[in-house]
Amino acid sequence: MLHKVKKEVRILGIDDAPFNKEYDKKVLVIATVFRGGNYLDGLLSCYAQVDGDDATVNLISLIKKTKHLEQLQCIMVNGIALGGFNVIDINQLSKKTKLPVIVVIRRIPNLDKIKKALKKIKAVYKMKLLEKAGKIYPVKIKNKYVYIQVAGINFDLAAQIVKLTAVHSLIPEPIRIAHLIASGIILGESRGRA
């Protein structure tokens, strides 16, 4: 359990690559191993089904197999789902890896819109996972806000980690770099914002 935030806290930053909902069945997932917000120490990857149910188990497997596991002190995810609506059970992810999890969200999600989308793909049961993830907290960075959800860590420590690692934008470097790598691999050039 993380009790104090050090400048070079070891973080695994996770983001998925761009994908086409019409024909892609899987999405590439990139995870960066960072020391604080300054040093990239490693890179991991796996796949998740588009709108599937395997994000949590695939991330647990990826993390448990990495040579970086003993150094990791925190998992940071860009949003609570991969590949559309492949929702991550952040409490299970934290419990099985014995690492705290911080979900970083750029904007507060529109739950009504999400419910409609889940109904459309016949996956309303995923709302329970979204609700189970708990409260969404605002974190002020450079006079703007990002939002976080946490598992296995208290809000104050999580907010410190987010602020420490948001070096070049509102989005923490472990996630921002995972996003750049993932989009660069799939599109041939990095695009968009994490």
Secondary structure, 3 states (H helix, E strand, C coil): CCCCCCCCCEEEEEEECCCCCCCCCEEEEEEEEEECCCEEEEEEEEEEECCCCCHHHHHHHHHHHCCCCCCCCEEEEECCEECCCEECCHHHHHHHHCCCEEEEECCCCCHHHHHHHHHHCCCCCHHHHHHHCCCCEEEEECCEEEEEEEECCCHHHHHHHHHHHCCCCCCCHHHHHHHHHHHHHHHCCCCCCC
